[in-house]
Amino acid sequence: MYLLGHLLLRCICLSLLIFHFSDARASYYISTPSIIYSGINTTLCVHWFGSSYSEINVTAGILHQDVTVAQATQVFQNDSIGIMSIPATPLDSSDYGYFLFVNGSAGNESIFSNIFDLTIKQIQTNTFIETDKKNYRPQETVKIRIITVYNDLTPYKGPINIYITV
């Protein structure tokens, strides 16, 4: 019984020691899209935890050929999840060669730094579909309005195909 109690005590002490050191290190999650669309803001989700700092500054931006195209900075609290928005890239952006950088710092100390590959897609048109009511009953006529616009918000004038599936 003495040996079992001694072993249990050692395991508890070792576990507490591991938890203590793992809690002292900063950890983070960053959720970001790998494909973004030109002309639309890019949204990141940042979760920062496990550090002695109460808040950090996160700077994120989009690089193209070592030039920062768009950038944003935001303060995040420890052990909280926050949303960060990077301004839109120009509409005439090329498809490849873009990188997303994310840097976290507290005071003069860098806590983390990462770079991710990005692909930028062009949106040619946007389509909006509107109905006159929220709910319909069987055999009732459905009235819809469809508006399609280009990136510069000028209307698209031409035929479109509509497929309705039940």
C-alpha positions as CSV (number, residue, x, y, z in Angstrom):
1,M,0.0,0.0,0.0
2,Y,2.9,2.3,0.8
3,L,4.4,1.8,-2.7
4,L,1.1,2.5,-4.4
5,G,0.6,5.7,-2.4
6,H,4.1,6.8,-3.1
7,L,3.7,6.1,-6.9
8,L,0.4,8.0,-6.9
9,L,1.9,11.0,-5.2
10,R,4.8,11.1,-7.7
11,C,2.3,10.9,-10.6
12,I,0.3,13.8,-9.2
13,C,3.4,15.9,-8.7
14,L,4.7,15.2,-12.2
15,S,1.2,16.1,-13.7
16,L,1.1,19.4,-11.8
17,L,4.6,20.2,-13.0
18,I,3.7,19.4,-16.6
19,F,0.5,21.5,-16.4
20,H,2.4,24.4,-14.8
21,F,5.0,24.5,-17.6
22,S,2.5,24.0,-20.4
23,D,0.3,26.8,-19.0
24,A,3.3,29.2,-19.0
25,R,3.8,28.9,-22.8
26,A,1.6,31.0,-25.1
27,S,-0.6,28.9,-27.4
28,Y,-3.0,30.1,-30.1
29,Y,-5.3,29.0,-32.9
30,I,-5.8,31.1,-36.0
31,S,-8.6,30.1,-38.4
32,T,-8.3,31.7,-41.8
33,P,-9.5,31.0,-45.3
34,S,-7.0,29.6,-47.9
35,I,-8.9,31.3,-50.7
36,I,-10.0,34.9,-50.5
37,Y,-12.0,37.0,-53.0
38,S,-10.7,40.4,-54.2
39,G,-12.8,43.3,-53.2
40,I,-14.0,41.6,-50.0
41,N,-12.6,41.9,-46.5
42,T,-10.8,38.8,-45.1
43,T,-11.9,37.6,-41.7
44,L,-9.7,35.7,-39.2
45,C,-10.6,34.0,-36.0
46,V,-7.9,34.3,-33.3
47,H,-7.9,32.4,-30.0
48,W,-4.9,33.1,-27.7
49,F,-4.4,31.5,-24.4
50,G,-1.9,30.1,-21.9
51,S,0.4,33.1,-21.3
52,S,1.3,35.5,-18.5
53,Y,0.2,38.5,-20.6
54,S,-3.4,39.7,-20.2
55,E,-3.6,41.0,-23.7
56,I,-1.6,40.9,-27.0
57,N,-1.5,42.9,-30.2
58,V,-2.2,40.8,-33.3
59,T,-1.2,42.3,-36.7
60,A,-2.3,40.5,-39.8
61,G,-1.9,41.4,-43.4
62,I,-1.7,40.2,-47.0
63,L,1.6,40.3,-48.8
64,H,2.2,40.2,-52.6
65,Q,5.8,40.3,-53.8
66,D,7.0,41.5,-50.4
67,V,4.6,44.4,-50.5
68,T,1.9,44.7,-47.9
69,V,-1.4,45.0,-49.8
70,A,-3.7,45.2,-46.8
71,Q,-3.1,45.1,-43.0
72,A,-5.0,45.3,-39.7
73,T,-4.0,45.4,-36.0
74,Q,-6.3,44.4,-33.1
75,V,-5.9,43.8,-29.4
76,F,-7.0,40.4,-28.0
77,Q,-7.6,39.4,-24.4
78,N,-6.0,36.2,-23.0
79,D,-8.2,33.1,-23.2
80,S,-10.7,34.7,-25.5
81,I,-11.8,34.2,-29.1
82,G,-11.9,37.2,-31.4
83,I,-12.7,38.1,-35.0
84,M,-10.3,40.2,-37.0
85,S,-11.1,41.8,-40.4
86,I,-8.4,42.7,-42.9
87,P,-9.4,45.3,-45.5
88,A,-10.2,44.1,-49.0
89,T,-7.5,43.6,-51.7
90,P,-7.8,45.6,-54.9
91,L,-10.3,44.2,-57.5
92,D,-7.6,43.8,-60.1
93,S,-5.5,41.5,-57.9
94,S,-3.8,38.6,-59.6
95,D,-4.7,35.0,-58.5
96,Y,-1.4,33.7,-57.0
97,G,1.7,34.8,-55.1
98,Y,-0.2,36.1,-52.0
99,F,0.6,35.4,-48.4
100,L,-1.2,36.0,-45.2
101,F,1.1,37.0,-42.3
102,V,0.0,37.0,-38.6
103,N,2.2,38.4,-35.8
104,G,1.3,38.5,-32.1
105,S,3.2,40.6,-29.6
106,A,3.0,41.9,-26.1
107,G,5.1,44.9,-25.3
108,N,8.4,44.5,-27.2
109,E,8.2,40.7,-27.1
110,S,7.2,38.7,-30.1
111,I,4.9,35.8,-29.0
112,F,4.1,34.2,-32.4
113,S,4.6,34.8,-36.1
114,N,3.2,32.8,-39.1
115,I,2.9,33.0,-42.8
116,F,0.2,31.2,-44.9
117,D,-0.2,30.8,-48.7
118,L,-3.2,32.4,-50.2
119,T,-5.1,32.2,-53.4
120,I,-7.1,35.2,-54.5
121,K,-10.2,34.6,-56.7
122,Q,-12.0,37.2,-58.8
123,I,-15.8,37.5,-58.3
124,Q,-17.3,38.4,-61.7
125,T,-20.9,38.9,-60.6
126,N,-23.1,38.8,-57.5
127,T,-26.7,37.5,-57.6
128,F,-29.4,38.5,-55.1
129,I,-32.6,36.6,-54.9
130,E,-35.7,38.0,-53.2
131,T,-39.1,36.5,-52.6
132,D,-42.3,38.3,-51.7
133,K,-43.0,36.1,-48.6
134,K,-41.1,34.1,-46.1
135,N,-43.2,30.9,-46.3
136,Y,-45.4,29.5,-49.0
137,R,-48.2,27.0,-49.0
138,P,-48.6,24.1,-51.5
139,Q,-50.0,25.2,-54.9
140,E,-49.3,28.9,-54.1
141,T,-47.6,31.1,-56.6
142,V,-44.0,32.0,-55.7
143,K,-42.9,35.5,-56.8
144,I,-39.2,36.1,-57.0
145,R,-36.9,38.9,-58.1
146,I,-33.4,38.2,-59.2
147,I,-30.8,41.0,-59.5
148,T,-27.3,40.3,-60.8
149,V,-24.6,43.0,-60.6
150,Y,-20.9,43.2,-61.6
151,N,-18.2,44.0,-59.1
152,D,-18.6,47.7,-59.7
153,L,-22.3,47.3,-58.9
154,T,-23.5,48.0,-62.5
155,P,-26.4,45.7,-63.4
156,Y,-25.9,42.6,-65.5
157,K,-28.2,42.8,-68.5
158,G,-28.7,39.4,-70.2
159,P,-30.3,36.0,-69.9
160,I,-29.8,33.9,-66.8
161,N,-30.8,30.3,-66.1
162,I,-32.8,29.5,-63.0
163,Y,-33.1,26.0,-61.6
164,I,-35.6,25.3,-58.8
165,T,-35.5,21.9,-57.1
166,V,-37.9,20.6,-54.6
